[in-house]
Amino acid sequence: MDSDTEKSTTMERADKYMFQTYGRFPVTLVRGQGCRVWDENGKKYLDFVGGIAVCALGHSSPVVTRALEEQSRTLVHVSNLFYTTPQVDVAELLVKNSFADRVFFCNSGAEANEAAIKLARHYAREKFGESRFTIISMDNSFHGRTMATLSATGQAKVRKGFDPLLPGFRFVPFNDVPSLESALDETVCAIMMEPIQGEGGVVCPEPGHLEKVQELCKERDILLIFDEVQVGMGRTGKLFAHEHFGVTPDIMTLAKALGNGLPVGAMLATEELGKAFGPGTHATTFGGTPLVTAVCRAVLETLLGDGWIEHCGSVGGYFKSRLEELREKYSFVREVRGYGLILGMELDLPGGPIVNACMDKGFLINCTQEKVLRFIPPLIVQKEEIDHLVDTLDEIFEGMK
């Protein structure tokens, strides 16, 4: 069977047997190494999507491969009725490198956010009674696809068709303190937000905004939940994005890069909040299996010990400066924003055709909110690879004049 026939067959079988919930590109990827992936026809791409901010150490990372091989020979899965060493090791690493005292492992970012919502409500009920249950989140936020996280997501297009959503969620504009203050009544138990909105278009907080949000939470005895599923684990040039702003949450959620492609999520919280989740209050069969947490341990140790977070901050600054050159050159580029290696380029025109043009030339990029090109490559990306992409964007933009 030749490659063209194989490609067609793969896509035809997907169309025949799988739910059509994704708008897939007509490409079947079969191999990856570092910041590169190859399709079934042998075409090579520089990957600036990274599995949507997942593959922090790149594709086919030897760190991940080694951890998988070693752990798979000893113990893959037991239930959480028993202790396992890799799980405890990762919990200890996360606690010792964050504000938190306790960690709950699950399987995804949505599940981590689901756990955070449940913890916030359970804690508030124990402390204040039944009157406090409302969670404030932000317009254009994205927190997941379960019913609770969907109800907490501030994008109508994501929520459409799933009514009735869960009650007890309220939305305010990002970077709008007066609107937030006006929404804080006696029913509010928590504010849930991304320190930097990823799916919302790489929207960053204005100076002092997160500090003001934290002040409001402390004044009114309201919990602060940071969703760092996309921006955590070194993505911004610090281990956690909120470290850029000098604030700390009561609850934080992680996933994506924590497992470098293995399905994992984590909810972190303070000791006081941890007491609200006793035996039987929350659980998951596959959360924090030995196999997955062995990989998480290797990924976290590598990020912390091998300088990749610092590298991210350095090359991220370089990347942003190169994108700024394009902004100055082309009038349809409105703004470049972001931290580290989560960068957004907002345009005055649709970004989809540019994504397709980049793919034709061997580069994978992403567009969110229709007009924001988003760049979330592996943290191991090098300046030369960034130059290749920016030079290609320059060529594409020049042809659009």
C-alpha positions as MATLAB code, in Angstrom:
seq = 'MDSDTEKSTTMERADKYMFQTYGRFPVTLVRGQGCRVWDENGKKYLDFVGGIAVCALGHSSPVVTRALEEQSRTLVHVSNLFYTTPQVDVAELLVKNSFADRVFFCNSGAEANEAAIKLARHYAREKFGESRFTIISMDNSFHGRTMATLSATGQAKVRKGFDPLLPGFRFVPFNDVPSLESALDETVCAIMMEPIQGEGGVVCPEPGHLEKVQELCKERDILLIFDEVQVGMGRTGKLFAHEHFGVTPDIMTLAKALGNGLPVGAMLATEELGKAFGPGTHATTFGGTPLVTAVCRAVLETLLGDGWIEHCGSVGGYFKSRLEELREKYSFVREVRGYGLILGMELDLPGGPIVNACMDKGFLINCTQEKVLRFIPPLIVQKEEIDHLVDTLDEIFEGMK';
ca = [
       0.000    0.000    0.000;
       1.502    3.354   -0.996;
       1.579    6.271    1.452;
      -1.145    8.272   -0.311;
      -3.542    5.335   -0.119;
      -2.563    4.706    3.493;
      -3.167    8.355    4.364;
      -6.595    8.312    2.754;
      -7.473    5.041    4.464;
      -6.459    6.349    7.893;
      -8.648    9.420    7.564;
     -11.538    7.491    6.045;
     -11.467    5.006    8.904;
     -11.404    7.873   11.429;
     -14.404    9.452    9.721;
     -16.215    6.116    9.739;
     -15.541    4.908   13.288;
     -14.865    7.939   15.477;
     -17.024   10.754   16.828;
     -16.474   13.860   14.723;
     -15.772   16.174   17.658;
     -12.529   17.622   16.279;
     -11.854   19.819   13.289;
      -8.749   17.896   12.278;
      -6.156   18.978    9.735;
      -5.693   16.519    6.840;
      -2.403   15.247    8.251;
      -1.609   11.942    9.941;
       1.395   12.278   12.230;
       3.410    9.134   12.851;
       6.654   10.138   14.552;
       8.170   12.898   16.674;
      11.592   13.859   17.966;
      12.347   16.979   19.980;
      10.523   19.898   18.364;
       9.835   18.033   15.122;
       7.117   15.674   13.925;
       6.733   13.707   10.708;
       3.626   12.722    8.800;
       3.043    9.377    7.092;
       4.388   10.762    3.812;
       7.694   11.652    5.444;
       7.092   15.391    5.540;
       8.780   17.081    8.503;
       7.231   19.868   10.580;
       8.612   22.161   13.256;
       6.013   21.931   16.009;
       5.037   25.175   17.712;
       1.863   23.662   19.178;
       3.493   20.981   21.324;
       0.326   18.972   21.819;
      -1.305   22.230   23.040;
       1.343   23.119   25.630;
       1.819   19.485   26.680;
       5.160   18.257   25.340;
       7.409   20.515   27.421;
      10.463   18.273   26.960;
       9.617   17.602   23.331;
       8.474   14.544   21.438;
       9.945   11.124   22.224;
      11.870   12.639   25.103;
      14.487   10.175   26.397;
      13.536   11.315   29.909;
       9.972   10.126   29.378;
      10.956    6.977   27.501;
      13.364    5.896   30.217;
      10.823    6.485   33.004;
       8.128    4.584   31.097;
      10.378    1.636   30.386;
      11.699    1.342   33.923;
       8.340    1.706   35.676;
       6.463   -0.559   33.262;
       8.750   -3.408   34.289;
       7.753   -3.154   37.946;
       4.243   -1.776   38.545;
       1.805   -0.103   36.146;
      -1.405    0.224   38.139;
      -2.918   -0.477   41.528;
      -5.855    1.291   43.100;
      -5.552    4.294   45.387;
      -6.444    2.008   48.258;
      -2.679    1.490   48.491;
       0.411    3.715   48.649;
       2.842    3.887   45.724;
       6.245    5.555   45.783;
       6.200    7.501   42.477;
       2.905    9.188   43.406;
       4.226   10.316   46.781;
       7.503   11.490   45.205;
       5.651   13.788   42.775;
       3.381   15.113   45.513;
       6.435   15.954   47.613;
       8.166   17.686   44.704;
       5.086   19.781   43.944;
       4.565   20.772   47.568;
       8.210   21.670   48.120;
       8.217   23.862   45.011;
       4.868   25.636   45.511;
       2.602   27.344   48.040;
       0.653   24.129   48.596;
       0.601   21.492   51.327;
      -1.577   18.828   49.708;
      -1.922   17.265   46.232;
      -4.757   15.296   44.643;
      -3.965   13.409   41.420;
      -6.425   12.817   38.595;
      -6.336   12.282   34.833;
      -6.727   15.642   33.097;
      -7.018   19.385   33.490;
     -10.793   19.193   33.431;
     -10.742   16.666   36.273;
      -8.312   18.819   38.247;
     -10.655   21.788   37.849;
     -13.640   19.611   38.742;
     -11.829   18.640   41.943;
     -11.072   22.300   42.680;
     -14.738   23.255   42.285;
     -15.821   20.431   44.567;
     -13.190   21.287   47.179;
     -14.132   24.985   47.198;
     -17.822   24.225   47.667;
     -17.253   21.507   50.248;
     -14.916   23.718   52.271;
     -17.341   26.653   52.132;
     -20.262   24.485   53.201;
     -18.335   23.166   56.189;
     -17.183   26.653   57.192;
     -20.180   28.854   56.344;
     -23.126   26.536   55.774;
     -25.254   26.101   52.667;
     -25.379   29.771   51.638;
     -21.930   29.965   50.012;
     -21.635   28.067   46.735;
     -21.222   30.565   43.863;
     -17.973   30.534   41.891;
     -16.955   33.593   39.896;
     -14.958   32.976   36.729;
     -13.895   35.151   33.806;
     -15.333   35.873   30.387;
     -13.401   33.979   27.680;
     -12.025   31.561   30.255;
     -11.649   27.865   29.545;
     -11.695   25.299   32.354;
     -12.745   22.030   30.692;
     -15.496   19.957   29.106;
     -17.107   18.171   32.066;
     -20.463   19.594   33.124;
     -19.017   21.481   36.078;
     -15.985   22.861   34.233;
     -18.161   23.652   31.212;
     -20.440   25.598   33.541;
     -17.371   27.481   34.779;
     -16.100   28.269   31.269;
     -16.772   31.799   30.068;
     -17.220   31.026   26.364;
     -20.773   30.735   25.051;
     -19.648   28.744   21.998;
     -18.274   26.010   24.279;
     -21.375   25.891   26.491;
     -23.884   25.993   23.629;
     -26.247   23.048   23.437;
     -25.609   21.626   26.911;
     -28.275   23.434   28.903;
     -29.228   23.250   31.641;
     -25.739   23.908   32.960;
     -24.918   23.550   36.621;
     -26.108   26.477   38.747;
     -23.866   28.587   40.913;
     -21.460   30.072   38.357;
     -21.141   33.734   37.436;
     -18.910   35.516   34.904;
     -17.135   38.869   34.879;
     -14.717   40.431   32.369;
     -11.018   39.690   32.815;
      -8.992   42.686   34.050;
     -12.126   44.445   35.348;
     -11.939   44.905   39.126;
     -15.136   47.028   39.445;
     -17.193   44.319   37.715;
     -15.628   41.693   39.925;
     -16.386   43.660   43.090;
     -19.996   44.146   42.082;
     -20.390   40.385   41.540;
     -19.157   39.475   45.020;
     -22.223   38.861   47.137;
     -22.725   36.710   50.238;
     -23.154   33.533   48.133;
     -19.658   33.612   46.596;
     -17.235   30.968   47.838;
     -14.438   31.281   45.253;
     -12.975   33.153   42.317;
     -11.624   30.800   39.640;
      -9.335   32.136   36.941;
      -6.390   31.483   34.683;
      -3.485   33.808   35.542;
      -3.015   34.075   31.775;
      -5.901   33.054   29.528;
      -4.623   30.564   26.970;
      -7.678   29.504   24.978;
      -9.038   33.015   25.460;
      -6.278   34.405   23.252;
      -3.180   34.638   25.484;
      -4.736   37.432   27.516;
      -2.443   38.652   30.297;
      -3.407   40.420   33.520;
      -2.877   44.152   33.679;
      -0.294   45.378   36.214;
      -1.651   44.978   39.729;
      -4.791   43.114   38.684;
      -4.071   39.745   40.270;
      -2.839   41.469   43.413;
      -6.183   43.285   43.661;
      -8.089   40.040   43.116;
      -6.151   38.420   45.940;
      -6.863   41.389   48.217;
     -10.594   41.073   47.548;
     -10.462   37.365   48.342;
      -8.696   37.963   51.637;
     -11.001   40.819   52.623;
     -14.138   38.748   52.024;
     -12.854   35.309   53.034;
     -13.249   33.993   49.487;
     -11.056   31.288   47.990;
      -8.773   32.042   45.045;
      -8.391   29.231   42.489;
      -5.740   29.484   39.769;
      -6.157   27.244   36.748;
      -2.568   26.706   35.577;
      -3.341   23.723   33.380;
      -1.901   25.452   30.303;
       0.446   28.057   31.785;
       1.999   26.030   34.615;
       5.017   23.710   34.650;
       7.549   26.230   33.375;
       5.580   27.442   30.347;
       5.947   31.140   31.259;
       9.596   31.021   32.337;
       8.695   30.293   35.949;
       7.422   26.995   37.328;
       3.983   28.542   37.885;
       2.612   31.584   36.065;
       1.315   33.276   39.226;
       4.918   33.647   40.424;
       5.341   36.492   37.922;
       2.774   38.541   39.816;
       3.679   37.984   43.462;
       0.368   36.338   44.368;
      -0.507   32.886   45.679;
      -3.827   31.054   45.347;
      -5.580   28.807   47.828;
      -6.067   26.132   45.157;
      -4.146   25.508   41.928;
      -4.754   23.041   39.111;
      -2.151   21.491   36.807;
      -2.119   18.996   33.931;
      -0.760   19.077   30.358;
       3.047   19.438   30.694;
       3.096   17.689   34.072;
       3.079   14.353   32.223;
       4.625   15.468   28.912;
       1.871   13.561   27.083;
       0.788   11.041   29.707;
      -2.778   11.653   30.981;
      -2.477   13.335   34.373;
      -3.917   16.213   36.351;
      -3.253   17.544   39.825;
      -5.059   19.794   42.260;
      -2.905   21.520   44.876;
      -4.203   23.259   47.996;
      -3.275   24.500   51.441;
      -3.427   22.353   54.572;
      -6.592   24.073   55.810;
      -8.425   23.263   52.613;
      -7.008   19.779   52.503;
      -8.878   18.953   55.699;
     -12.171   19.469   53.861;
     -11.472   16.458   51.642;
     -11.526   13.382   53.849;
     -11.924    9.716   52.853;
     -14.845    9.241   50.472;
     -15.296   12.902   49.510;
     -13.497   12.606   46.173;
     -11.732    9.822   44.268;
     -10.634    8.501   40.898;
      -9.571    5.059   39.698;
      -6.692    6.099   37.481;
      -5.479    9.239   39.254;
      -1.737    9.147   39.861;
      -0.951    5.609   38.752;
       2.629    4.418   39.311;
       3.318    4.500   35.572;
       2.075    8.039   35.046;
       3.616    9.520   38.177;
       6.973    7.901   37.438;
       6.940    9.965   34.239;
       5.743   13.072   36.103;
       8.596   12.674   38.571;
      11.155   12.456   35.762;
       9.626   15.437   33.930;
       9.480   17.623   37.028;
      13.007   16.738   38.130;
      14.284   17.524   34.634;
      12.460   20.857   34.404;
      13.760   21.904   37.814;
      17.244   20.479   37.530;
      18.351   20.878   33.933;
      17.646   24.574   33.397;
      14.754   24.254   30.969;
      12.550   26.735   32.825;
      15.294   29.352   32.663;
      15.851   28.441   29.020;
      12.135   28.993   28.393;
      12.313   32.483   29.861;
      15.357   33.331   27.763;
      14.241   32.000   24.383;
      10.702   33.187   25.093;
      11.981   36.744   25.394;
      13.885   36.315   22.145;
      10.818   34.837   20.418;
       8.640   37.724   21.571;
      11.151   40.278   20.287;
      11.196   38.586   16.873;
       7.396   38.628   16.741;
       7.450   42.305   17.699;
       9.570   42.920   14.608;
       6.710   41.564   12.536;
       4.217   43.726   14.407;
       6.230   46.818   13.539;
       6.497   45.756    9.907;
       2.896   44.721    9.185;
      -0.097   46.927    9.983;
      -2.506   43.979   10.347;
      -0.586   42.680   13.379;
      -2.297   44.379   16.317;
      -0.437   43.087   19.359;
       2.092   40.539   20.593;
       1.611   39.349   24.165;
       2.488   36.597   26.586;
       5.232   35.280   28.836;
       7.936   32.728   28.157;
       6.753   30.260   25.536;
       3.053   31.008   25.565;
       2.825   33.863   23.096;
      -0.066   35.299   21.138;
      -0.075   37.487   18.037;
      -3.418   39.217   17.567;
      -4.325   40.096   13.994;
      -6.872   42.294   12.256;
      -7.795   39.367   10.031;
      -8.579   35.649   10.384;
      -5.628   33.530   11.401;
      -6.783   30.230    9.912;
      -5.278   30.793    6.448;
      -1.938   31.659    8.057;
      -1.998   28.424   10.067;
      -2.606   26.518    6.826;
       0.149   28.392    4.988;
       2.586   27.592    7.793;
       1.623   23.929    7.633;
       2.275   23.866    3.884;
       5.771   25.187    4.626;
       6.459   22.686    7.400;
       5.453   24.536   10.570;
       2.653   23.732   13.013;
       1.092   26.724   14.760;
      -2.305   27.347   16.300;
      -5.038   29.966   16.077;
      -7.454   30.709   18.911;
     -10.325   33.186   19.125;
     -10.199   33.273   15.300;
      -7.603   36.050   15.102;
      -4.887   35.184   17.627;
      -1.942   33.107   16.455;
      -0.787   31.140   19.490;
       2.735   29.766   19.887;
       3.236   27.086   22.565;
       6.221   24.990   21.462;
       8.208   22.557   23.588;
      10.304   24.368   26.187;
      13.423   22.898   24.576;
      12.936   24.939   21.381;
      16.086   26.716   20.196;
      16.610   30.215   18.777;
      17.463   28.796   15.353;
      14.104   27.034   15.213;
      12.335   30.220   16.288;
      14.160   32.113   13.526;
      12.988   29.563   10.946;
       9.364   30.103   11.974;
       9.547   33.904   12.170;
      11.268   34.120    8.775;
       8.508   31.933    7.326;
       5.799   34.104    8.904;
       7.530   37.137    7.431;
       7.428   35.521    3.995;
       3.747   34.635    4.368;
       2.842   38.100    5.659;
       4.735   39.748    2.815;
       2.599   37.832    0.351;
      -0.564   39.116    2.042;
       0.151   42.772    1.410;
];
